[in-house]
Amino acid sequence: MNVPVKIVQLGAGGTGGHIAPHLYRLLYALGRPTRYIICDGDKVEEKNLLRQNFSPADLGENKARVLAERYSTVFGLEAEYVPAFIEKLETLMELIQPNEWELDENS
């Protein structure tokens, strides 16, 4: 079975930052077509370094971009991120809708 998997993660801070590498590893191990989109409008701040999955080199960078680029490179998957907070239902619905690629894979 080669059913595509799509994950849209809202938030890349405390919980989201720590789950991201595990989700990338899981998607890599599945060997299926995947899309993993991380969304967060926040930037890495000094106060985040103690409890979130960031390093001093990440300071001032968008949290979603940092995580997506870091782990997509490690696992050879495409980096997808939205550097904004998802605050409208319409935006969320657009993100979770299957696209043509996902529908073609299920046919």
Summary of the structure (lengths in Angstrom):
residues: 107
radius of gyration: 14.3
end to end distance: 11.6
largest distance: 47.5
contacts: 299
relative contact order: 0.22
helix: 48%
strand: 16%
